Amino acid sequence: MYIHQEKNAQRMSIKERMLVEVQKSIETAYSICDLLDLYDVDLEVHADINTNPMFKSNKALNEAMGYILSMGFIFKAKPEAFASSTCADKMVH
């Protein structure tokens, strides 16, 4: 688990916040791409975004999925995104 905490005084919508998190996940994934290629590992990027439209984070689902897939990574969202859910829970509790 990689944690980078950052304070942001700017108020963002839930969609903006989710997409910023996805951007940071992609940046982290790219930073280890050479190592993953060396061992022929396909990386999954887990987004803390729910596939159920009843949840607010769902507003960012389509954009996040398109962004991650277009960057060449495997996309996972809740409930399959166990890594992002675990990290988010750890940060909140």
Backbone torsions as a table, in degrees:
resi	resn	phi	psi	omega
1	MET	NA	132.0	178.9
2	TYR	-112.3	124.0	-178.5
3	ILE	-118.6	128.6	174.5
4	HIS	-134.6	106.1	-179.2
5	GLN	-92.7	140.3	-176.5
6	GLU	-146.0	131.3	176.9
7	LYS	-88.1	136.9	179.1
8	ASN	-133.5	115.7	-178.0
9	ALA	-75.8	-20.2	-179.5
10	GLN	-73.6	133.1	178.9
11	ARG	-82.5	124.3	-179.8
12	MET	-115.5	151.4	173.7
13	SER	-72.0	166.0	179.1
14	ILE	-60.5	-39.0	179.6
15	LYS	-63.5	-46.3	178.3
16	GLU	-61.4	-43.8	-178.9
17	ARG	-62.7	-42.8	178.6
18	MET	-63.7	-41.4	-178.9
19	LEU	-70.7	-32.3	174.1
20	VAL	-65.7	-41.2	176.8
21	GLU	-61.3	-41.6	178.2
22	VAL	-63.3	-43.0	178.6
23	GLN	-58.6	-44.3	179.6
24	LYS	-66.0	-36.4	176.8
25	SER	-64.5	-41.2	178.9
26	ILE	-66.1	-41.5	177.6
27	GLU	-60.2	-42.2	178.3
28	THR	-65.4	-43.0	179.0
29	ALA	-60.6	-43.7	179.6
30	TYR	-64.1	-31.3	-178.7
31	SER	-67.6	-19.3	179.0
32	ILE	-114.3	11.3	-177.8
33	CYS	-57.3	-42.8	-178.5
34	ASP	-59.9	-42.4	178.9
35	LEU	-64.9	-42.7	179.5
36	LEU	-64.5	-40.8	178.0
37	ASP	-63.5	-37.4	-180.0
38	LEU	-58.3	-37.4	-178.3
39	TYR	-104.7	10.9	177.4
40	ASP	54.7	51.2	-179.3
41	VAL	-105.8	129.3	173.9
42	ASP	-90.9	119.7	-174.9
43	LEU	-88.4	135.4	171.8
44	GLU	-98.5	133.5	172.6
45	VAL	-104.0	118.3	-178.0
46	HIS	-95.4	123.5	179.4
47	ALA	-102.5	136.5	178.9
48	ASP	-81.3	53.8	-175.7
49	ILE	-125.2	132.8	-176.0
50	ASN	-87.3	138.6	177.2
51	THR	-78.9	-12.0	179.2
52	ASN	-84.5	120.1	-178.5
53	PRO	-61.5	-12.8	178.8
54	MET	-71.4	-15.8	-178.5
55	PHE	-98.3	143.0	-176.8
56	LYS	-60.2	-36.2	-177.2
57	SER	-63.4	-19.4	-178.9
58	ASN	-60.3	-22.1	179.6
59	LYS	-59.4	-23.9	-177.7
60	ALA	-100.3	1.9	-172.2
61	LEU	-58.9	-53.6	-175.3
62	ASN	-62.6	-44.4	-179.8
63	GLU	-65.6	-42.6	-179.8
64	ALA	-64.3	-43.7	179.9
65	MET	-62.8	-46.0	178.9
66	GLY	-62.1	-41.7	-179.7
67	TYR	-62.6	-51.6	-177.1
68	ILE	-64.3	-46.8	-179.3
69	LEU	-64.7	-39.6	-179.1
70	SER	-68.2	-20.8	177.6
71	MET	-87.9	-0.3	173.8
72	GLY	92.6	13.6	-179.5
73	PHE	-105.9	162.8	174.8
74	ILE	-83.0	132.6	-177.0
75	PHE	-97.7	134.0	173.0
76	LYS	-133.8	133.8	175.9
77	ALA	-125.0	167.5	178.5
78	LYS	-58.9	140.2	7.7
79	PRO	-88.0	-3.6	-179.0
80	GLU	-77.2	-16.3	-175.6
81	ALA	-85.1	66.7	-176.2
82	PHE	-63.1	-32.3	-177.6
83	ALA	-66.8	-47.5	-179.1
84	SER	-68.6	-37.4	178.3
85	SER	-63.7	-42.5	179.6
86	THR	-64.6	-44.5	179.3
87	CYS	-64.3	-44.0	179.8
88	ALA	-62.2	-43.3	178.2
89	ASP	-62.5	-39.6	-179.7
90	LYS	-64.9	-38.0	-179.2
91	MET	-71.8	-33.5	-176.9
92	VAL	-79.1	-35.6	-175.1
93	HIS	-99.0	NA	NA
